[in-house]
Amino acid sequence: MYSRSRSRLTLSIFLLLFTLLFASVVAAQNSQTRSHGAQTVVSYELLGEVTFPTGTQFKNTEVGGLSSIVYDPRTHLYYAISDDRGDFNDPRYYTLHIDVSDGSLDDGDIQFVRVNTILNENGQPFVAAEIDPEGIALTARGSLFISSEGISSATPPVDPFIKRFARSGVQHGGMVIPDKYLPDGSTVGVRNNLGFESLVVTSDQKYLVTASEAALAQDGPAADLNQESWARILLYDLFTRQPVHEFVYVVGPVAEDPIPADAFRVNGLVELLPIDNSGTFLAMERSFSVGAGNTVGVYEISLRGATDVWGYEDLYDEATGTAAFPFTPVSKNLIFDVESDFNLVADNLEGMTFGPMLPDGRQLLILVSDNNFAGNQFTQFLAVALETAPAP
């Protein structure tokens, strides 16, 4: 009896040590250029574009709505969330293989491998009234986090969430959402379709990071023509699973006038991606105007020197139309604009992840679009090579 117990204890200790070692190796692989000290992007190059037409089928599902993507260095595969609320198929995510080993992204280099239905804690698919999946992130231990931006236009409003899933798609717990993000339909919380679009784990595995796509209802106006918007970047401690920091990101005005002039337009912060463990991120903004299309920019931002606004419920003084208190937003510098720098027509690009290092030592960056399941759009993948260097 004693010998058997000791063997079990020895085995348990071995498995624990193996798990910790494996996690540290994966974290080191995943960090790549995002390692010691502040980094900055010094060059970029488009490596190619691949598109899939709306209506593309895979395993009895319609491929579309790919609003976030993450790379798994253990399997060399990518996971992409579909923002289908259940209107076409059950809410789900796809596993893909993307081959840029020859330094170019070409037709045939992207293969869909699997599709997993997202299941709630009872092992049942989410229904349309429960979820609007937008972000997907992966930890070094293999857990997936998926964000839903909620449905604030519903009656009653559906709250946003960030939940943890096994790679099989089954839910196992989640994060506490601060009250300030919970919508009442008009004056508080995330605006409709402007919630948790982004989701990422820092390479040191300390934080899970998300952001509102635009200002919360109490934090001032959403972006519009000649109108900026104050989005919140929210950091969770991955160990305690509690929110710990918040910073303000200034979303730029809508880029182009819609046609006709009173038609729909929007701009928002749709993805974040850390390039070091010192608070430097890539941030993707996507502006859309009916009749004009999409304008997509990727920025380098830094949390260093920005005001931590975690303790503040309201950033905006409605009476004066100004900030309720002095704060410094994150710094922001445009790296590239998809249309002007790559001479491409940008679809609704919303997802962004680092892939493996390229043979020449540069960092692979993959972008993907949410086609909204619309016949006049397409699912667009872009591959970009980035070179980073220590920040001055």
N, C-alpha and C positions, 0 to 999 in steps of 0.2 A: 504493500500500500504506500509506504513512504517512498520507495523507489519510483513507483508510477507517478506520484504527485511531483517528485523532484523532476522527473522527465518532462512532465507537462509544464512546470515552471520554466525549465531551461528552454523548452520550445517556445513558450510565450515571450521570453526575453529575447530570443533569437529573432522571432518574427517582428517584435517591436523595433529592435535595432535595424533590421533589414528595411522596415518601412521608413524609418527616419532617414537612413542612408539613401534609399531610393528617392525619397521626396527631395532631399538636398541635391542629388544629382540632376533630377528633373528641373528643379528650380535653377540650377546653374546652366543647364542647357537652354532653358527658356529665357534666361536673362540675356545671353549673348552680348550685344553691344550695350545693353541696359545694365551696366555693372557699376563700377566704382566711380564716384564723382559725377558731377553734372556734365551732361553731354549736350551737344547741339548738332543739328543737321547742317552739313556743309555742301552736299550735292545730292541730286536726284536724277533718275533717268527712267522713262517709261520703257518697260520690257514687253508690253503687248496687251492686247484686249481680246477677250472671248465673250461672245454673247449667246444667250439661249432665248428663242422666241417664247412669248407668252403662250401658254397651252402645252409646253413641254411636260411629258409625263414620265414619272419614275415610280415603279412599284405601286401602281394604282393611285398615285397622288399627283396633283398638279404642282410642278416646281414653280415657286414664285414667292414674293413677299420676303426675300432674304434680307433681313434688316440688320443682322449682326453675324460675325464670323470669328472663330478662334482656332488657333493652331495647337495641335497636341504633339509635342516633340517625341513622346514615347512611341507613338504609332505612325508618326509622319503623316497624319490625316488632319482634316479640318472639319469643324462642326459649324453649321450655319442654321440659325433659327429662322423659321418662317413666321411672319406676323399674321398668318391666317387665324382668325378668331374661331374658326370652325365653320366658316361660310362655304368653303370648298371641300376641305377634308378636316379631320381632327387636328387640333394644334400639334405641332411636330417640329423636329429638327432633322437636318440631313447631315450625313457624313460624306465627305468628298476627298478625292485624291487630286492634288494639283501639282503638276510636274513642271518646274521651271529650271531643272538641272542643267539644261543647255543654254541658259541665259536668256531665254525668250519664252513668252506665253503665247501659244498658238492653238488653233482649233485641234481638238483631240487631247489637249493637255489637262483637261478637267473632266473627271469621271465621278458620277454620283455612285456611292458605294452602299449606303444604307439609309433608311428612314426610320426614325423612332417617334412614336406617339408620346406626347407629354402626358403623364399620368399624375393625378392628384394623390394625396396621402392615403386614400382608400383604394388606390390602384385602378381608378377609373379615368377615362379621358376628360379633360376639362371641356366644359360646354361654352358656347359663344358668349353667354352672359357673364362668364367668370374671368376671362383672360383676354389680353391684347399683347401677346409676347413680342418683345422688341430687342432685348439684349441677351447675350450668352457669354459666359466667362468660364474658365477652367482653372482649378487649383492644381498644385503640384501633386496632390494626393489623388487626383482623378475625379473630384466632385465637380459637377456642373452647377453654376448659378444661372438662373433665368429670370429676367425682369419682365414684368407686365406694367404698362403705363396706365392701366386702369381705363375706365370709361366714364369720364366725369359728366358726359351728356346724358347718361342713363338716368332713369328715375326708379329708385334712388341711385346716386352715383356709385360706380364700382371702384373700390380703392385700388391703387397700384400695389404691386408686391415685388419682392425679391425672394425667390425660394431656391433651395438647394435640391439637386437631383442627382441620382446615380446615372451613369451613362446609358443605362437601359431606358431612362426616361421617367423613372419613378421618383416622386417627391419625397425628400427626407428633411423636413424642417425648413427654416428660412430666417430672414432678417426682420427685425422690428422696424416698421416704417414710422418716422416721426410724424406727429400730428399735423405739423405745418404743411405736409405733402398730401394729406387726405382731403379730397375735394368735397365741398358742400354744394357744388354746382354753380357757384357764382363768385364768392368773395374770398375763399380760402382754398389752398391746395393746387394740385396740378391742373392745368387747363386741358381740355379735350385734345387728344393726339399730340400733346406737348409734355409728356411725362418722362419716365425713365427709358429713354431711347438708347443710352449708352450703358455699358457694363464691362468692367475689366478688373483683373487681379494684378496688383503690382508684382514685379518679378522677384522681389524679396519675400513675397507671400505675406506681407504684413497687412495689406489693405485690399478691400474690395471697393471699387470706385464706380459711382454712377453719377448722373446729373439730370436735372430737368432740362428738357429741350429748349425751353424759354422760361420767362419769369413765372413763378407761382402767382396765383390770382392776387394775393396780397402784396406782391413784390413789385408791382408796376405793370406797364403795358407789355403785351407781346410784341414781337418785331413786326414792323410794317414799313412802308415806304418812308424813308427819312426818320425812322424810329428804331432805336436800339432796344435791347431787352436784357434784363439781368437774370441769367440762369444761375442756379446753384449747383456747384460740384460737391457731392456728398461722399465722404470717406467713412467706411466701416472698418473697425478693427476685426480682422479675420479670426483672431483667437477668442475674443469675447462676443463677437457678432453684434456689437453695439455701434451705433453711429458716434463718431468722435470729432470729426472736423467738417467744416463747410467753407467753401470759397466762392466768390462771385466771378462768373465768366460773362463778359459783355458780348452778347450776340449782336452781330452787325445788322443794319437795316436790310429789308428785302432788296435784292439786287436789281430787279428789273420791273418796270411798270407792266401790269397785266393788261390783256386785251380781251374784252373791253376794260375800261379803267376801273370799274367797280367789281371786277371778278376776283376770285380767290387768289391769295398770295400768302406766303409764309417763309420764314427763315428760322433755323434752329440749330442747336448743338446736337449732332446725331451720333457722334462716337468720340471716345477718348482712348489713348494708347500710351502707356508710359515708355519713355526712351531711356530712363535711368531710375535710380532709387533716391533721387534728390528733388523730386517734385516737378520734373520736366515731362511734358506729355505732348503727343500729337493730338490735335483736336480737329474734327471735321465738321464744317458748317455746310448745310445744304439749303439753298434758297430756291423756291419755286414760285412762278407766276403763270397763271393760265394764259396761254397764247404766246408765252415767251420761253417757257421751259425751265430747266434747272441750271443753277450756278453752284458749283461745288469747290470749296477751298479747304486745303489742309494747312493748319497753323501749328507753330510750335508755341506752347504756353508754359509758364512756370508758376508754381504756387509759392515760390520763395518770395518773400516780401509782401505777399497778399494778406489781407485781413481775414482772420478766421472768424466767420460770422455765425458759428454754430449756436451761440447763445441768443440769437436774435430771431424772433418769429416773423418780423415784418421789416423789409428793407426800404419801404417806400412811404412817403408822406403824401397821401392823396390830396390834402388841402393845398399844399404848395407845389406838388408835381416834382418834388426833388427827393433826394435820399433822406431817410429818416434819421440817419446818423452818418458821420464820415467813415468811409471804408475805401480800401485800395483793392481793386479787382486784380485777378491774375494778369500777368503780362502776356502779350499776344503778338506773334509775328507770322505773316503769311509765308509759307514755304512754297506751295504751288497751287495754281488754279487749274482744274482739270481741262476746261475748254481752251483757255488762252495759252497755257503752257504745253499741253499735249495735243492740241488741235483735234479734240474729240468732242462729239456730242455727248454730254453727260446725261445718263439716266438718273433715277432717284437714288444716288449713292448714299448708303447709310451705314454700311459695315466696313470695318478695317481691322486688320491684324498683322503682326509680324509672322512671317514664315521662317524657314531655316536660313542660315547664312548661305549666300551664293558662293560659287567656287572662287570668285575673284575677291572674296572677303567683305563684300558689301551686304547690307541687310535687305532681305526680301520683304516687301510690304504688299499685301493683297487688299484690294477694295472690292466691295460687292454692292449691287443695287437691289432695292425693293421695287419690283415692277408694278406693285399695286394690283396685280392680276389683270392689268388693263391691256387691251388689244393693241393700243398705240404705243406701248412701252415694251421693254425687254429686260431680261436679267443680264446684267453687265458685270464682268470681272475685269479688273485691271491689275497688272503686276508692275511694281515700281521698285527700282533699286535705290536704296538710301545709303549714304556714307555719313557717319557721325564722327565727331572728334570731341575731345574735352572742351567744355565751355570756357571762354576766357574769364 
